[in-house]
């Protein structure tokens, strides 16, 4: 296991160092896929092996606890210097508080004689490692081709690709370290590494807009880091350990959990909300869309935002059956419906993907708050399928934007004639997010049923989830409709010349999205159920009789899944054959009551003062009702009230 953990956690940092000093594109394009393959293979072998415990006390003779303490301090000092450089008192103040708290923890509260197992991953940790290395690795390979074109557009004299890929590998290594670590102090180090990496990647293009959005991401996540340090201080003071395993054992053994015992977990929740960009912190993730597409894809699928949901899932047994848990569920459900509504008002594809990511993370958090075995299974299922499909869609949007010069979904009409393969893959990606029998819909169905059956579920939670799900169908169906209904499929499309690494990543993730859904009963039976049942068995928790998805893991489940796939495939094939036979004459021109005109091949009508007005086809986006400027302030006020109740109520 030592070698496997090294390949997943330490190797990415070593590769990052090598790549940073590698200027030759050819060498980099050999090194990146090779490193990704080694990491992915190690992750899969680790996942196949199952849960394990690994003691690690020294690294080349240096005590690991001392090494991580030093790295924690150096990292915070670097962020403090970054705040000084940016002239941000906010970042400097919160980082200084983290430093003070960390020093107090290390030299006053911590018991150096207490033993903490270094790595004790369970099923959830192993699922996360596979997602991070496989999905994140494919996104990194995609970046090889994408960044070539991106830097051509920027007209850079000196390539920034060595720095870019070095930070991405650090990102992947930090995420693996975060989900594998049992020591909260180590976990905090990796937590803050992801904060720094996100800042550096969002600001990669060094434009004014990129720097402004990177700064917003930095201060919001530094706030989360301060909450994490606060939680560690309270945990060490009250429970006497920073071992995640021991902390959860002690908390689950309590019959009555006092306010003082729950306070650190409220701080963990706050840290998770900032990292997962839940309202009112959603602006940093939406602003991150200015970064190159591989960064957006990583943030939304394999890294960063998933760190927050992982932390909540990991700590959930500690606050089960409490009022605090219900507040978390309400907060997640409100985030889900609010950001689904915001997504409806967007035509910018990246904004749609950003808000839908925040919404799905809110749904996961609602499931965590419900805190039953059924809801935990639903949350884990959504994490798996969301990572694959959302990574795929972000990469598709990046490829489309580089070809047509726009990320507006209205400009994707007729995309098939320009980018047939990418258009088909994008449509498949959207279908995997909204249609049966794909995994995301199965996960949402499991979530809705688990929440509806839970005894602590309140009417507002169920209402928020149901309403948000309806809005989800609206914005996905609108985008899919543009892609599938606006192309002359009988015409031969003109194929472009996409980069080989871009198409390899798109096809691979598209294949994974389909295969994982095709074998969804096996995914539930092999990964999801054992990961949840293992947690409940380890901490002696009582699981209710109802298990969502149980009907899918038997023979009947396989039958219905495969029947739905056959029907979906048959319907798509018939629609394809019929659409290719539609003649040109069937495409009617718009009618303008006899005022139709044509100029330079463009259809329009005679407007006021006999001026030519070109015809424009567009969807309704209801921005006057659901636009960011209309409802964001109200959403932020309500969500802030939730946070005040969550944390302030325990102080």
Helices and strands as residue ranges (DSSP letters): H 2-5, I 6-10, H 11-20, H 25-49, E 58-59, E 62-63, H 64-86, H 89-104, I 105-109, H 123-130, I 131-135, H 136-154, H 161-180, H 184-202, H 208-239, H 244-252, H 259-275, H 283-287, G 288-290, H 293-297, I 298-302, H 305-315, G 316-319, H 323-344, H 349-370, H 373-404, G 409-412, H 415-418, H 420-434, H 439-453, H 459-485, H 500-518, H 520-523, I 524-528, H 529-538, G 550-552, H 555-580, G 584-586, E 596-599, E 602-606, G 608-610, E 612-614, H 623-626, H 628-643, I 644-648
